[in-house]
Amino acid sequence: MDYIHLTISELHDAYVAHKVTPLEVVKSIFEEIGDDKDNAFEYLCKQEAISKAEKLKEVQKENLFWGIPYVLKDNFSTKDIPTCASSNILEGYIPVYNATVYQKLEDSDAILIGKATLDELAMGGSGTSGHKGKTYNPYDPSHQYMIGGSSCGSANACASGLVPFAIGSDTGDSVRKPASFAGLVGFKPTWGRISRYGLFPFAPSLDHVAYFTRSVKDAASVLTLLSGHDEHDTTSSTSEVKDYVSLINGDIKGYKVAVIDEVIESMTDSDVISRFNETLKILESLGASIHHVHMDLDLLKAIYPTYNIISCAEATSNNANLDGIKFGLRENGKTYDEIVTNSRTKGFSQLIKRRFVIGGYSLLRENQEDLFIRAQKCRHLIVDKFSEILKEYDVIYLPASPSCAPKFDNASDTLSDEYLICDNYLAYANFGGFPSLTLPIGFKGNLPYGANFTSAIFAEEKVLNISLALENKLGYYNLYAKGEKK
């Protein structure tokens, strides 16, 4: 039997039944990775993973994550393991401490297979801006189609069937959009639900720890493990950690589902729209009621520019420590200013430089009122409107992307309603810190696409439960690129 393509719970059951060992699984994974033709990894933890697997002898029946392999986005600090966030500026950097997420997984005896590629410093949505180049969609052997970003490597590893779950980060849609392109469950819980200690900051008011799985119940299991207050992260929530797996059963009778018509109307892919409408009928057949609600077009179009201003401003400030002096790449110079200028010029890609220019310009004293403060006010208006909807309805349900994964050379019309609205609206969940989950709903040719459920803060069980109900009906469970259902 091919054990490396199982879900978390299935692999755990195989361990308990003594059908396979963690060492056998780990060796099989590295054989399948081979030379990583999809550019999914910054660093493979082969020796570390084999060494840990060799030590795991006695199965811990009550520990679901014992011996479970996973991948970690390379913007999480891992002591003694290279961590560069796919940027030349952090070349050679080896952290001296562990991120809380990584430490929890280590304590649970999960096995880290490798550090995954990302869009440089987690900025970008195409999986193309990392210093190693493009990361490819495993559903497309021809390497023409994106997997999306910024958590591209984590998405690829999970969608390839190499690991049953992979950790990423989500600042605008960096897990939920790739999940749509990769046929995965991509989940971003409430802001602060999972500690961000050790996650390299991009835009802290928007950054969330998020992750990919190949089943909704696995997503609930990962959330139960990783949630909780952390004294190292003052923004982490003190709310009680729930056993999310026990709270979901797929019974959604009485659920009120909101669909924002203006988002659907911005789309042009009739196949995806038709399939989405079919899922609405499925939800109704399960006892949920569908409610079409409206939102001001100007407010929806404002999500993307608002995100750009706020995220770039915060990124400019938070990455000021990447100066070529303290750690990472250091270029020559006669003065401090020359060293910093030369190091940052060589260390950052054009995309990062553009974002820092936008952020710096927005934070200039003479510009703050017109740009940064105005964006913050707009964010407030957007969050108020979505919060108003979520007070009346259990979830908001919409397509997670305008279509399946686009080709690398397909340039979007950045002024079109489709781009401004449907392609970027998911950032509203980061603005308000709402829990938000993408799951697969269909295929176009060989490429998957998904839809998204979002609920009010700390209502993760609602998002997980209705997602489980839809997953059960659609049958898109444990999808991976070499065994996809069409």
Helices and strands as residue ranges (DSSP letters): G 3-5, H 8-16, H 22-33, E 41-44, H 46-55, E 69-73, G 88-90, H 100-107, E 111-116, G 120-122, H 152-159, E 165-170, H 176-182, E 185-188, E 208-213, H 216-226, E 256-260, H 261-265, H 270-285, E 289-293, H 297-318, H 336-347, H 350-363, H 372-392, E 395-399, H 417-417, I 418-422, G 425-427, H 428-432, E 436-444, E 447-454, H 460-474
